[in-house]
Each structure stands twice: as C-alpha cells, then as structure tokens.
C-alpha cells in the first residue's frame, strides 16, 4: 500500500513535469535529462559543453547532444525515464542526437551508433490512450524504429557490415534499400556498401539478409546480467510504480529499503548509514551548457532521491528520503539538490561553483568506475551508504546490512564474478546461460575476519 502511494505521487509527477516542460502546444521541448546508470572500466562522456570527452561517472546526466564512448575494457548503461536501457559494449560510441518531449508529452529519443555494439532493452509505457515514447537508433544510412517493447543488439562492423539481433519483440528497419521487419529471435545482416546500389529487388536482398537465428556475442552475458538486475529489483516489494519518471527504482530496492516513520510517512533509507552520515557529503558538480553546474551524487543509488521529493532528518532514524514531485528546476538552472526538511544545525548542503567548467568533487567525490577484473571480496564500512559497491555485486545486501547493524563493524563480503569483456561466441541461436542475479555462483557473505581495505575498490576518483 505504501509503495502504491509512491506510484500515485510519481504518476502525478509525470503530468506536472510534462505540463511544465513543454514550452507550447505546438513546439517540442528539449528539456529532457536521462541517467548514466552504469559504468565499468574506461568510459568517457562529452557533455556538449565544448570541452570534448572527459571521464564519465555513474549518475551523470545525459542531455541532448551528449556523446558517450567506451574503451577496450569499458561498458556503460544509460537509463531512460521509463526504465528502458541502452548499453554500450567495449570499444563503442553513441551520440544522443535527440532527447525531447513532443507536444503531447511523448518522449522522443534518437541515438546515433557511431561505432561498436549497443544493446537496447526498451519498454515504453503508455499513458491512457496515448502511445508510448518513440525510440530511434540510427547507424550509417540505416534507421531502426521501436514503438513497442523490444530487446535487441546492433553491431556495427568497420568493414561496412551491420548486424541486428532481436532477443524479444520486433523491429522496423529503414534503409536506402527499403523497409524491413525483424522478428523476435531473428537477425538481419546489412551490407552497408550496397545501400546506394539497391535499386532493384535482387540488390535489396543482397544488401539486407534476414536469418531465423542470431549469433552470440561476447557482451551478451553482461547485457543479460544487467537485464536480470533491473527485472529482479524493479519489482521488489511490489512497488507497482508505472510512472514514466520512475527510473532508478531498481537501485533503491537493492541498496536500501522503504519504511513508515511517524510524522514523515513512507520513506526510503540506504543501507550502511551511520549517525554522522549526510546524503550530501559525497558527490560532485558537473557543468552542462544551458543549465550550469548540476549536482551528481557519488552513491550508486543516487539518482531518484536527488531529483524528486525531499531529504528529511528524522530523530531516531537519521536521514530519510521522502518521495515526492519532480523538483530540479530553479530559475534557469538545474542543481539536482532536493529540498531539505528538519536538517541538523551543522548540515552542509552543497552549493554550485560560481564559474568554470571543470568537474568539482565534494567529500569522497564520484566513485571510480569498477573494472571488470574487480576483487572477489569487498569490504563494506559503516557509514559508507553503499559508496563503491557495484550494483548487483553482492547477494542479499539487506542481510549484510543487518549484520553490520548488530556488530557496527566493517563486513567482508564475496562479490559476483565479473563478466569478462572478451568471450568466445558459442554459435547460432540464444547464447548460453551464465551466472546472474537469479542464481548461479553463490555470492553471499564471506566469513567474518579482520577488515582488509586492500580488497575494496578505491573510493576516491583518479
């Protein structure tokens, strides 16, 4: 019931935000911000601020005009407002050419695949009789449109070939050679060098070939692991949130829990906080054109609690987040700092820098990107609030939190084995199963022992 109440509030938020952001009945608004929700290894972002590519961190906002690329050991995920995700495999680059709202509040997204491989897991939500958002993935002279739920992969070969594999749903692809449908569990191989020559039916068949299967790729297991994480934790506790502004719910359910506090209502609180912990002590300021400096939380769950509702200090409980309305806009700037209720006297709420474009760190700053070869054991310290804990890396994080509550000591845990950046494809058809959040390798708590910080990822940015 408590989570249903959140759902109603966020549903109201969708209406209010759409009404506020659409600048006129006939013009589309550019005021959309989506989330860089996962980074591993080498990942860089161009925030369209004129400074080129810079190191990317989790929770950085992604706006229209942003560019994202991964290195040989890098992976990244961008989460959209409806919980849909776009994932970049190693050695990939994308441009976010369109992130807009239509005149009816419809979310209009267009992404250009420059190089490499991307995965898209899309499930646009409808509002009443209105259709869901529109998503378009472009590469070379081709365009893929997605109007309904779909999960697919696109690989762009530098030699002039592209491969589209559909795991779930179906796609509509448009090319100079014509328009084609790609069904579930099918793939399409596109010869990009023949696009301009496809003037007749025979040439079209040569340029665009449909197969009733697809070949596995090295990053399929990672994509599947991330999908399992979202599917499992988005539904934890029967949240029932269907708002188009409900992104980040998976992280809230994994890194903390909801509870009812007298006088404060239904609130959320992260695990592993201490009496001195503050939600504003770790993070950074990142500059964006047209908005100025935006606050970026250093915590892996730090998206929704900094863009909606209030942070309140409840005596006997500490800091809690109260879900509420979308509240990032102040004048012409977007600071991403929510309202603060009943703060202790010494609470310091960060303020943005007055000049410059450089990223400015606060406290521990922004968490370093975990590498795919991360240690198999991790030390979680009291008061860390999950800082530096890769999402989904520890099974039963709630049980680990209860142990720390009893002992008030650091806890050493085993982590899930990382999915390697390179793997051997296993032929055609659905790729083989691998350990995921639903089962497989046991990743529960390790035996208690002397804490050893050397096994934990460095909490400070390089």
Secondary structure, 3 states (H helix, E strand, C coil): CHHHHHHHHHHHHHHHHHHHHCCCCCCCECCCCEEEEEEECCEEEECCCCCCCEECCCCCEECCCCEEEECCCCEEEEECCCCCEEEECCCCEEEEEEEEECCCCCEEEEEEEEEEEEEEEECCCCECCECCCEEEEEECCEEEEECCCEEEEEEEECCCEEEEEEEECCEEEEECCEEEEECCCCEEEEEHHHHHHCCCHHHHHHHEEEECCCECCCCHHHHHHHHHHHHHHHCCCCCCCCCCCCCCHHHHHHHEEEEEECCCEEEEEECCCCCCCCCCCCEEEEEECCCEEEEEECCCCCCHHHCEEEEEEECCCEEEEEEEEECCEECCEECCCCEEECCCCCCCCCCCCCCCCCCEEECCCCCCCECCCCCCEEEECCCCCCCCCCCCCCCCHHHHHHHHHHHCCCEEEECCCCCCCCCCCCCECCCCCCCECCECCCCCECCCCCCCHHHCCCCCCC
